[in-house]
């Protein structure tokens, strides 16, 4: 690859904003289905589904109480949403600094 091609590639990378990149990644990580009367529902990533399924199994076999499982699941959901927002804000701050 020539130096000119490398410069053109670097310029095209800079044209994509961090917010666009995050949106593109999120589109690839999740999908949504349309349910009658409810509307569009996002399906979590497979890792999250396995986590929630494990909690449901523990509650179903009465290894943990169902209120405890609900609290753990809600905490996990809130923490992952907060983590995503934090990373998004960090990326925007780095982009602004450039």
C-alpha positions in Angstrom: 0.0 0.0 0.0 1.4 3.4 -0.9 1.7 6.3 1.4 -1.1 8.2 -0.4 -3.4 5.2 0.0 -2.6 5.0 3.7 -3.4 8.7 4.1 -6.7 8.4 2.3 -7.6 5.5 4.5 -6.8 7.4 7.7 -8.8 10.4 6.5 -11.8 8.2 5.8 -11.6 6.7 9.3 -11.6 10.1 10.8 -14.7 11.1 9.0 -16.7 8.5 10.9 -17.6 9.9 14.3 -17.5 7.9 17.5 -21.2 8.1 17.9 -21.7 6.6 14.4 -19.3 3.8 15.2 -21.1 3.0 18.5 -24.5 3.0 16.7 -23.1 0.7 14.0 -21.7 -1.7 16.6 -24.9 -1.8 18.6 -26.9 -2.6 15.4 -24.7 -5.6 15.0 -24.9 -6.8 18.6 -28.6 -6.7 19.1 -31.7 -7.3 17.2 -35.4 -6.5 17.7 -38.6 -8.3 17.0 -42.1 -6.7 16.5 -44.7 -8.2 18.9 -48.4 -7.6 18.4 -49.8 -5.1 21.0 -46.4 -4.6 22.6 -44.4 -3.2 19.7 -40.7 -3.5 19.0 -38.8 -5.5 21.7 -35.0 -5.7 21.7 -33.5 -9.1 22.3 -30.3 -9.1 24.5 -27.0 -10.6 23.4 -26.6 -14.4 23.7 -24.3 -13.9 26.8 -26.9 -11.9 28.6 -29.6 -14.4 27.6 -27.6 -17.2 29.1 -27.0 -15.2 32.3 -30.7 -14.5 32.7 -31.6 -18.1 31.8 -29.2 -19.3 34.5 -30.9 -17.0 37.1 -34.3 -18.2 36.0 -33.1 -21.9 36.3 -31.8 -21.2 39.8 -35.1 -19.6 40.8 -37.1 -22.4 39.2 -35.2 -25.1 41.1 -35.6 -23.0 44.3 -31.8 -22.6 44.8 -32.5 -18.9 45.2 -35.7 -17.1 45.9 -37.4 -15.5 42.9 -37.2 -11.9 44.4 -33.5 -12.4 44.7 -33.2 -13.5 41.1 -35.2 -10.4 40.0 -33.0 -8.1 42.0 -29.8 -9.6 40.6 -31.1 -9.5 37.0 -32.2 -5.8 37.5 -28.8 -4.9 38.9 -27.0 -6.7 36.1 -29.2 -4.8 33.5 -28.6 -1.4 35.1 -24.9 -2.0 35.4 -24.5 -3.0 31.8 -26.5 0.0 30.6 -24.4 2.3 32.8 -21.2 0.7 31.5 -22.3 1.2 27.9 -23.1 4.9 28.6 -19.8 5.4 30.3 -17.8 4.0 27.4 -19.8 6.1 25.0 -19.1 9.3 26.9 -15.4 8.3 27.2 -15.2 7.8 23.4 -16.9 11.1 22.7 -14.5 12.9 25.1 -11.5 11.3 23.4 -12.9 12.2 20.0 -13.4 15.9 21.1 -9.8 16.0 22.4 -8.4 15.0 18.9 
